[in-house]
Amino acid sequence: MKIFDVTLKISEDMIVYPGNPRPKIEQYGSINEDGFNESKITLGSHTGTHIDAPYHVKEDGKTLADISLESFYGKCKVLDLISAGKEIYKEDLTPFNIHEGDIILLKTANSTKHYQKFRKNFTHLKFDAAAYLAKKKIKTVGVDYLSVEKFNGEAGVHEVLLDKVTVIEGLYLKDVQPGEYLFIGLPLNIDGDGAPLRAILIKE
């Protein structure tokens, strides 16, 4: 068995989506002075590897507490879309065996460029690809950058997905080969529009 950590490390110098707050980690207790080490952590709900709840884009949308834990666990397929370029269309997805209830992780050209600095031209889903995944009734989709949608984006991509599909953004798939895995990615147990999660892939 091999375990792949596909989560971004939370740190003060990590990249964030423009407009989002940077994480702050402030130590308020030290062993030398207090007998213990403790820190205060401040971060946005969409920091690093995170879950989007429908409430993120819809005022009357479901919050994180409404999403079944089944969305964060199960067999998954990592699809190789590196050659698709900067935009993922429906036609890029149709060659793959995508079925109802699948967890689908999209490994794109983003995984070859890492997360060293924010790039406005990151690979993203087009509306027809998002609608296709929603129509397929997959359980969850995960992407290898901080948004599924084009920067200053194409209207409707988040909405059409979040109406039917759980969305995970900010996965680190650089060292993961395409194929089938067991996925586990549990968000913090808080309610609201989203939350960071720790995601792993297990290969038997």
C-alpha positions as CSV (number, residue, x, y, z in Angstrom):
1,M,0.0,0.0,0.0
2,K,1.2,3.5,-0.8
3,I,-0.2,6.8,0.5
4,F,0.0,10.0,-1.4
5,D,-0.6,13.3,0.4
6,V,-2.3,15.5,-2.1
7,T,-2.8,18.5,0.2
8,L,-1.1,21.8,0.1
9,K,0.9,22.7,3.2
10,I,-0.6,25.7,5.0
11,S,2.0,28.4,5.7
12,E,2.2,32.1,5.8
13,D,4.0,32.3,2.5
14,M,1.7,30.0,0.5
15,I,-0.2,31.4,-2.5
16,V,-3.8,32.4,-2.1
17,Y,-6.5,33.4,-4.6
18,P,-6.4,37.2,-5.1
19,G,-8.6,38.9,-2.6
20,N,-8.4,36.0,-0.1
21,P,-6.5,36.6,3.2
22,R,-3.1,35.1,3.7
23,P,-2.8,32.6,6.6
24,K,-1.3,33.9,9.8
25,I,0.3,31.6,12.3
26,E,1.1,33.4,15.6
27,Q,2.7,31.6,18.5
28,Y,1.2,32.7,21.8
29,G,2.7,30.1,24.1
30,S,6.3,28.9,24.3
31,I,7.9,26.1,26.3
32,N,10.5,28.5,27.7
33,E,8.0,31.0,29.0
34,D,4.8,29.0,29.5
35,G,5.7,25.4,29.5
36,F,3.9,24.6,26.3
37,N,3.9,25.6,22.6
38,E,0.6,26.9,21.2
39,S,-0.3,29.0,18.2
40,K,-3.2,31.0,16.8
41,I,-4.1,30.2,13.2
42,T,-6.0,32.7,11.0
43,L,-7.0,31.7,7.5
44,G,-9.7,32.0,4.9
45,S,-12.2,29.3,4.4
46,H,-10.9,28.7,0.9
47,T,-7.2,28.4,1.8
48,G,-5.0,25.9,0.1
49,T,-6.7,22.5,-0.5
50,H,-10.3,23.2,0.3
51,I,-14.0,22.3,-0.3
52,D,-16.5,24.6,-1.9
53,A,-20.0,24.4,-0.5
54,P,-22.9,25.6,-2.7
55,Y,-23.3,28.5,-0.3
56,H,-20.0,29.8,-1.7
57,V,-21.8,31.0,-4.8
58,K,-25.5,30.9,-3.9
59,E,-27.1,32.8,-1.1
60,D,-29.7,30.0,-0.6
61,G,-27.2,27.2,-1.3
62,K,-26.4,24.3,1.0
63,T,-23.7,24.9,3.6
64,L,-20.8,22.6,4.4
65,A,-22.8,20.9,7.1
66,D,-25.3,19.8,4.5
67,I,-22.8,17.8,2.4
68,S,-22.7,14.1,3.1
69,L,-19.4,12.7,4.3
70,E,-19.7,10.1,1.5
71,S,-18.6,12.9,-0.8
72,F,-15.1,12.8,0.8
73,Y,-14.4,9.1,0.7
74,G,-14.4,6.4,-1.9
75,K,-12.8,5.0,-5.0
76,C,-11.6,7.7,-7.4
77,K,-10.1,8.1,-10.8
78,V,-7.2,10.5,-11.5
79,L,-7.6,11.6,-15.2
80,D,-4.6,12.7,-17.3
81,L,-5.5,16.0,-18.9
82,I,-2.1,17.5,-19.0
83,S,-2.1,17.7,-22.8
84,A,-5.5,19.5,-22.9
85,G,-4.0,22.9,-22.4
86,K,-5.4,25.8,-20.4
87,E,-9.1,25.0,-21.0
88,I,-10.9,21.7,-20.3
89,Y,-13.9,21.1,-22.6
90,K,-16.5,18.3,-22.6
91,E,-14.7,16.7,-25.5
92,D,-11.6,16.3,-23.3
93,L,-13.6,14.3,-20.8
94,T,-15.7,12.1,-23.0
95,P,-12.9,9.6,-23.8
96,F,-12.7,8.6,-20.1
97,N,-14.9,6.1,-18.3
98,I,-16.8,8.4,-16.0
99,H,-19.8,7.0,-14.2
100,E,-22.4,8.0,-11.7
101,G,-21.0,8.2,-8.2
102,D,-17.4,8.5,-9.2
103,I,-14.8,10.7,-7.5
104,I,-13.0,12.4,-10.4
105,L,-9.6,14.2,-9.9
106,L,-8.3,16.2,-12.9
107,K,-4.6,16.2,-13.3
108,T,-3.9,19.1,-15.7
109,A,-1.0,21.2,-16.9
110,N,-1.3,23.0,-13.5
111,S,0.5,20.0,-11.9
112,T,3.6,20.7,-14.0
113,K,3.8,24.3,-12.8
114,H,3.2,23.8,-9.1
115,Y,2.0,26.5,-6.7
116,Q,5.0,28.7,-6.4
117,K,3.2,31.9,-7.4
118,F,-0.3,32.7,-8.4
119,R,-1.0,32.4,-12.2
120,K,-4.0,34.0,-13.7
121,N,-3.8,31.7,-16.8
122,F,-4.2,28.4,-14.9
123,T,-6.0,25.5,-16.5
124,H,-9.7,25.5,-15.8
125,L,-13.0,23.9,-16.7
126,K,-15.2,25.3,-19.4
127,F,-18.9,25.4,-18.8
128,D,-19.7,22.5,-21.1
129,A,-17.2,20.3,-19.2
130,A,-18.7,21.3,-15.9
131,A,-22.2,20.6,-17.2
132,Y,-21.1,17.2,-18.5
133,L,-19.7,16.2,-15.1
134,A,-22.9,17.3,-13.4
135,K,-25.0,15.4,-16.0
136,K,-22.9,12.3,-15.3
137,K,-23.9,12.6,-11.6
138,I,-20.4,12.1,-10.3
139,K,-20.1,12.4,-6.6
140,T,-17.0,14.7,-6.4
141,V,-14.6,16.5,-8.6
142,G,-11.2,17.7,-7.6
143,V,-8.8,20.1,-9.4
144,D,-5.2,20.9,-9.2
145,Y,-5.4,24.6,-8.8
146,L,-7.2,27.1,-6.5
147,S,-10.4,27.3,-8.7
148,V,-12.3,25.2,-11.2
149,E,-13.2,28.4,-13.0
150,K,-11.3,30.8,-15.2
151,F,-9.8,33.7,-13.4
152,N,-12.4,36.5,-13.4
153,G,-14.2,33.6,-14.9
154,E,-16.8,32.1,-17.1
155,A,-20.2,32.6,-15.5
156,G,-21.9,29.4,-14.3
157,V,-19.1,26.9,-13.9
158,H,-19.2,26.9,-10.1
159,E,-22.9,27.0,-10.1
160,V,-23.6,24.1,-12.4
161,L,-21.1,21.9,-10.6
162,L,-22.1,22.8,-7.0
163,D,-25.8,22.2,-7.8
164,K,-25.0,18.5,-8.2
165,V,-21.3,17.8,-7.4
166,T,-19.0,18.3,-4.5
167,V,-16.0,20.5,-5.5
168,I,-12.5,20.2,-4.1
169,E,-9.9,22.8,-5.2
170,G,-6.2,23.1,-4.6
171,L,-5.1,19.5,-4.9
172,Y,-1.4,18.7,-5.3
173,L,-1.3,16.0,-7.9
174,K,2.3,16.5,-9.2
175,D,3.6,13.1,-7.9
176,V,0.4,11.1,-8.7
177,Q,0.1,8.9,-11.7
178,P,-3.3,8.7,-13.5
179,G,-5.3,5.7,-12.4
180,E,-7.6,4.4,-9.7
181,Y,-7.1,5.1,-6.0
182,L,-9.0,5.3,-2.7
183,F,-9.6,8.9,-1.9
184,I,-10.0,10.3,1.6
185,G,-10.4,14.1,2.1
186,L,-12.2,15.3,5.2
187,P,-12.8,19.0,5.7
188,L,-12.7,20.8,9.0
189,N,-16.0,20.2,10.9
190,I,-17.3,23.8,10.6
191,D,-20.3,25.1,8.8
192,G,-20.4,27.7,6.1
193,D,-19.2,28.3,2.5
194,G,-16.2,26.0,2.6
195,A,-13.2,24.8,4.6
196,P,-9.7,23.5,4.2
197,L,-9.3,19.7,4.1
198,R,-6.6,17.1,4.3
199,A,-6.7,14.8,1.3
200,I,-4.8,11.6,0.6
201,L,-4.9,8.9,-2.1
202,I,-4.2,5.3,-1.3
203,K,-2.9,2.8,-3.9
204,E,-3.2,-0.8,-2.9
